[in-house]
Amino acid sequence: MLGALLAFAQIRDRVWARYEHEMQDPVEDPPDALHKAEFALGRLRYRSPMDRGRRYYRWGIDVNKGDRIFVSLLKRLTRVDIQPIETIVDVSSDEIFNLPWIFAGSVGDWRLSPTEAERLRKYFDRGGFLMVDDFHNEREWANFMAGIHQIDPTARVEELEDGDPAFRTVFDLKQRVRVPGANVVHGDMIERGGVEPHWRAIRDGQGRMKVAICFNMDVGDGWEFADDPDYPERFSSEAIRLGVNYVIYSMTH
């Protein structure tokens, strides 16, 4: 009984304990979890009709182990003064305006209310950057774009060329490879019918990328399983390099 109470107290005291029942892979906080820094990695918490009756919610896939590993490697590979854990921000909260860089997974299943879409439009108008990942097939693409067009009916998507500045900020990613999910990494690497990987973007009126789109791939798994010997290192390295490039691009463009 005493052991159970101590375990509960430990979970309760973790920074994001209130969301852990929605996460796929919650982990312990590091000792310096409350350390404040100049940059925080935002993780978008959104609603999905697929959340009901599931062990974890769609926004919570790869959370929060994947974010923690990426944060630690971003700190190691760059001079970014970064907070040691992610900051979970609800799409319905104005706290979103405090985070210039936000990551969202499984956005092929998101559903935005008019108020949430308007808040995200203001977020982009103020210079915010969103990286989206881990959605596959044309149905999920259409649902993602329905949300984007709620935010901005004029938004246009483009395929990123090999020489795009986002692929050259820190690491040269001219030769890129698909980052597959851990569930398909030892097979054909095709998840939920998403055959061809795409590196896409939405830009603002000045040509700056404001949404980085990883479609038919799973960069979040590349982060989450970077410490797993069963997940090939070359895919984790690709995921980490891509994430680092997108962070530095957002800070320098």
N, C-alpha and C positions, 0 to 999 in steps of 0.2 A: 504493500500500500504506500509506504513511504517513498519507494523508488518511483512509483507511478506519479506521485505528487511532485517529486523533484523533476521528473521528465516533463511534466506539464508546465511547471514554472519556467523551465529552460525554453520551451517552445514559445510560451507566452511573451518572454522577454526579447525574442528576436524582432528585429526592426519591422519586418513585413509579415509578422505572424498572422495578422488578420486576413491575409490573402492566401495563406499557405494551402488551405483546402482547395484552392483553385489552381494551384501550380502542379506541373508535372514532376518537377525534380527539385524540391526545396532542399537547401543545405544550411549548415550552420553559418552564423555570421562570423567574420574574422574579428580579431580583438580590436581592430581600429575601425569598426563598422561606422561609427558616428563621426569619424574625421571629416571635416569639411574641406573642400578643395575648389579650384576654379572651374572644373568641368565635371559634370555628372552625366552618366549614361542614363537616359530615360527609357523606360519600358512602358508601352502603351497598354492600358487596361481598357478593353472595349467589351461590348455586348455581342452575343451571337445566339441565334436560335438553336444552335447545336450544343449549347452549354448544359441544357437540361438533362439530368439523368446520367451525367458523365463523371468519371473519377476526377478529372481536371478540366478546366475551361479552355476554350480555344486560344484566348490571349495568353494563357499560362503555359503553353507548350514550350519546353526547354527552360522554363523559369524555375528557380533562379540560378541554377548551376551554370548554364551556358553564359549568362550575363557576367557572373563572377569571374569565370575563367577568362573571358574576353577582356574585362576590365583590368585584371592583373597583367595580362600580356600587353595591352595597350600602354600601361604604365611602364612596363619593362622595355618596350621597343621604341618609345618616343619620350619626349620631355613634357608631355602633357601632365599637368597637375590634376589628377583625377581622383574622385572619391572612390573608396575601395569597394563599395557595393552600388548596385543599380538604384535608381529612384523610380518607383512605380507611380505612374501618373494616370489618373482616371480621365477618360476622354470627356467626361461631363464636368470636369473641374477646371477652374481658371489657373490652377497650379501648372498647367501645361505651358503657360507663357514664361515660366521660370527655367525651362529646359530647352536649349537651342538645338539639341540632337536627340531624337527619339527613335527607338527600334520597335517594330511591331511584327509579330509572327502570325501565320495562318490567316492573313487578311482576306483570303478568298471566302471566309465565312463570317466576316464582320457585318454588323448592321448598325448604321448611324441614325440617330434621330435628327430632325432638322436643327435643333439647338446644338448638337454635337458637331454636325457638319459646319455650321456657322462658326463655331469656336475654332475648328481646324482651319477654316479659311482665314480667320484672323491670325492664327498661328503662323501660317505661311506668309501672310502679308507682312508680318513683323520679322521675317527672315528665318523662320524655323526650318529644320531639316528632318525628314522622315526616311528611314530605311525600312523597307518591307521585305518579307522573306517567307519561305515555306508555304507556298500555295501553288497548285498544280492543276492542269487541264483547263479547258475553255469555259466550263461552268464556273469554276472558281475565279478565273480571270474576269468574266463578265460581272460577277458579284462584287469583286474588288473595284472594278471600274464604275459600277453603279454608285458606290460610295464616293469615289473620286469626283464623279460628276455632280453629286450632291454638294461637295465642297466647292468645286469650280466647274461649271458647265462647259467652259471653254478649254479645259485642260487637254493637252495633247501629249501622247506618249511617243518616245523615239527610242530606237535601238542605239546603244552606245557603241561608237566606233572604237577600234583598237587603240587609236591615238588619243582618246579623250583624256583631258587633264585628270579626271578622277582615277584613272588607271596609272598615273605617273607621279602622284604626289609624294609617296614614300617608296613604295615598291613598284617595279615595272611589271604590270600585269597584261602586257600585250598578248601573251600566250596564256589564256585562262582555261580552267577546266571546271566542269560541273562539280559542285559540292553536293553529294547525295546524302539522303537521310540514312541513319544507322540501320534502319529496317530493310534497306535495299542496297546497301553499300557492297555486299558480296554477291549481288545478282546483276540485273540489267540496269540498275540505278534509276529506273523509271518508277515514279511514285504517283499513284492515283491517275494514271493515264497521261501524265505530263511528259511528253516524249523529248522535246527539244528545249535545252536550257536557254534562257534569255537574260541579258543584262540590259535593263531598260531605265529610262529616266523621264521625269517631268520637270520642265524648267520654268523659271519665272520670266517676267518680261525683259530682264536684262541678260538672259541666257544662262543664269546660274541654276544648276541642278538643285531642286528642292525636295524631290522624291527619288530615291534610289531603289530600283525594283529588281529583286532577285526572284525570277519566275521559273518554275519547274526545277528548283533546287532547294537545298536546305542548309543554308549557311549556319543557322543556329545549332544544328547538330554537329557541324564542324567545330564549333566552340565547345559545346557541351561534352563531346566525347574526345576532346584533345588529350585527355589523360587516360584514355582507354586503349590498351594495346591491341584490342580487336578492331579498332577503327583506324584505317590507314592514315599515316602521318601526313601524306601529301595532300589529302583533302582537308585536314585540319589546318595545315599551313596555308592553303589557299583561302580558307574561310577567314583566318586571322588577318592575312594580308589585305584581303578585300575590305574587311571591317575597318582596319587601321586607315587605309586609303580614304574611305568615305568619311571617317571622322576628321582627318586632317584636311580633306577637301572642303568640308563644311566650315572649317575654321579659317581657311585661307582664301576663299572665293566668295 
